[in-house]
Amino acid sequence: MEKRVFNFSAGPCCLPMEVLKEAHDDMFNYKGTGMSIMEMSHRNKEYAKVWNNARDGFRKLLGIPAEYQIFFMQGGASLQFSGVPMNLLGEKKSANFLVTGVWSD
């Protein structure tokens, strides 16, 4: 194995080699399905198991009651920066927004 580096950036951290190996294998043949998890339809039974397991794990880990929905969304920091004020505003209210550079675009 080549030398591994320590990642102290704001993004993802270093993952254990076992995790990387399992992710590698599942990219080619997820749990013996003959296709990558990336190729599966979101309606596929195997993909639904992954999604439900992730949702249930978050619910248990964070103590989220069943009457709350959990959303898995893409977008990273940019989505969060826009989503937080929209959720805090409330209904039928507006706010001014100043574009000051990369983080506000």
C-alpha positions, 0 to 999 in steps of 0.5 A: 500500500502506498503512503496514506495522508492525513486530511485535516481539511473542511471536507471529508476525512480519511476513511479506513481502508476496509471502508474504501475496499467495501465501497470499491467492491460495491461500485462494481457489484452491489451485494451480488446484484450484478450492478453498481449502487450508482446504476440502480434506480431509486425504486430498486428494492436493494437501493430502498434497503440502503435508503431505509437503513440510512434513514432509520440509522439517523432516526435512532442516532439523533432521536428523531421522532417518527412524525418528522421526515428526513430528507437526503439532499445534495447541494452541500454548503451552498444549499445549506446557506440558502436553506437555513434563512428560507426555513427561518423566515416563515410563511409569506415573508421576504428578506433582502439578500446581498451577493458579496462573493463566492459564498453568496452566489 
